[in-house]
Amino acid sequence: MIAYIKIKDYTNEKAFCIPVNYVQSNQDGKFIYVAKQNGNEWTAERKMIKTGMDYNGIIEILEGITPGENIITSGFQNLNGGEKVVF
């Protein structure tokens, strides 16, 4: 008999965490898209990130984004930087 057990033995009170499926990657590294306001329009901006631990579908973001940025959570799979976004 074989059993697989996950033990959460790591905590970081100051961690910024998002669902792991929002994180994309390419040859340059891992990134997410955020919405940036330019006048009356919103555009997508690719933000390169550094990730930490992940657990149960949530991943820790160590570098690359700051609290208050608007992470694009829908339609980001076919998005390119600079494209207009609508809420």
CORPEGI-V629054 format. One record per residue. RES is the residue in one letter. PHI is phi in whole degrees, -180 to 180 (NA if undefined). PSI is psi in radians with two decimals (none if undefined). D_FIRST is the distance of its C-alpha to the first C-alpha in Angstrom with 2 decimals. Layout:
res:RES phi:PHI psi:PSI d_first:D_FIRST
res:RES phi:PHI psi:PSI d_first:D_FIRST
//
This chain:
res:M phi:NA psi:2.39 d_first:0.00
res:I phi:-123 psi:2.38 d_first:3.80
res:A phi:-126 psi:2.40 d_first:6.74
res:Y phi:-108 psi:2.21 d_first:10.28
res:I phi:-126 psi:2.35 d_first:13.08
res:K phi:-108 psi:2.23 d_first:16.80
res:I phi:-118 psi:2.13 d_first:19.20
res:K phi:-86 psi:1.75 d_first:22.86
res:D phi:-117 psi:0.31 d_first:24.65
res:Y phi:-129 psi:2.32 d_first:27.70
res:T phi:-138 psi:2.58 d_first:30.76
res:N phi:-142 psi:1.80 d_first:34.14
res:E phi:-61 psi:-0.44 d_first:36.73
res:K phi:-100 psi:0.21 d_first:39.06
res:A phi:-71 psi:2.50 d_first:36.63
res:F phi:-103 psi:2.06 d_first:37.76
res:C phi:-124 psi:2.53 d_first:34.82
res:I phi:-138 psi:2.86 d_first:34.72
res:P phi:-61 psi:2.41 d_first:32.24
res:V phi:-63 psi:-0.47 d_first:30.66
res:N phi:-73 psi:-0.18 d_first:31.89
res:Y phi:-78 psi:-0.30 d_first:35.50
res:V phi:-86 psi:2.25 d_first:35.07
res:Q phi:-115 psi:2.90 d_first:36.18
res:S phi:-146 psi:2.69 d_first:36.51
res:N phi:-145 psi:-2.90 d_first:38.78
res:Q phi:-65 psi:-0.33 d_first:40.00
res:D phi:-87 psi:-0.31 d_first:41.69
res:G phi:135 psi:-2.79 d_first:38.66
res:K phi:-94 psi:2.56 d_first:37.29
res:F phi:-153 psi:2.86 d_first:39.69
res:I phi:-134 psi:2.94 d_first:40.35
res:Y phi:-108 psi:2.40 d_first:43.51
res:V phi:-122 psi:2.71 d_first:45.72
res:A phi:-95 psi:2.21 d_first:48.88
res:K phi:-116 psi:2.39 d_first:52.08
res:Q phi:-87 psi:2.23 d_first:55.37
res:N phi:-125 psi:1.63 d_first:58.38
res:G phi:70 psi:-2.13 d_first:61.39
res:N phi:-94 psi:-0.03 d_first:60.75
res:E phi:-111 psi:2.72 d_first:57.92
res:W phi:-114 psi:2.36 d_first:54.25
res:T phi:-127 psi:2.75 d_first:52.71
res:A phi:-84 psi:2.41 d_first:49.25
res:E phi:-129 psi:2.25 d_first:48.68
res:R phi:-79 psi:2.25 d_first:45.77
res:K phi:-119 psi:2.07 d_first:44.51
res:M phi:-73 psi:2.40 d_first:42.52
res:I phi:-131 psi:2.80 d_first:39.89
res:K phi:-116 psi:2.20 d_first:37.66
res:T phi:-104 psi:2.77 d_first:34.26
res:G phi:-115 psi:-2.29 d_first:32.06
res:M phi:-73 psi:2.64 d_first:28.66
res:D phi:-130 psi:2.58 d_first:27.01
res:Y phi:-154 psi:2.20 d_first:24.70
res:N phi:55 psi:0.74 d_first:23.83
res:G phi:84 psi:0.07 d_first:26.51
res:I phi:-118 psi:2.38 d_first:29.20
res:I phi:-123 psi:2.51 d_first:30.60
res:E phi:-85 psi:2.32 d_first:32.98
res:I phi:-104 psi:2.05 d_first:36.37
res:L phi:-91 psi:-0.63 d_first:37.92
res:E phi:-148 psi:2.66 d_first:41.09
res:G phi:117 psi:-0.51 d_first:43.10
res:I phi:-134 psi:2.80 d_first:43.70
res:T phi:-125 psi:2.72 d_first:45.29
res:P phi:-57 psi:2.44 d_first:45.09
res:G phi:101 psi:-0.28 d_first:47.41
res:E phi:-74 psi:2.57 d_first:46.90
res:N phi:-92 psi:1.75 d_first:46.27
res:I phi:-76 psi:2.30 d_first:43.01
res:I phi:-81 psi:2.12 d_first:43.18
res:T phi:-112 psi:-0.08 d_first:40.20
res:S phi:-137 psi:2.27 d_first:41.21
res:G phi:80 psi:0.17 d_first:42.38
res:F phi:-74 psi:-0.30 d_first:41.67
res:Q phi:-65 psi:-0.55 d_first:39.90
res:N phi:-110 psi:0.38 d_first:43.31
res:L phi:-94 psi:2.61 d_first:45.39
res:N phi:-125 psi:2.61 d_first:47.59
res:G phi:-59 psi:2.42 d_first:49.24
res:G phi:93 psi:-0.21 d_first:52.70
res:E phi:-73 psi:2.59 d_first:52.17
res:K phi:-71 psi:2.49 d_first:53.50
res:V phi:-123 psi:2.64 d_first:51.08
res:V phi:-126 psi:2.40 d_first:51.83
res:F phi:-94 psi:none d_first:50.34
//
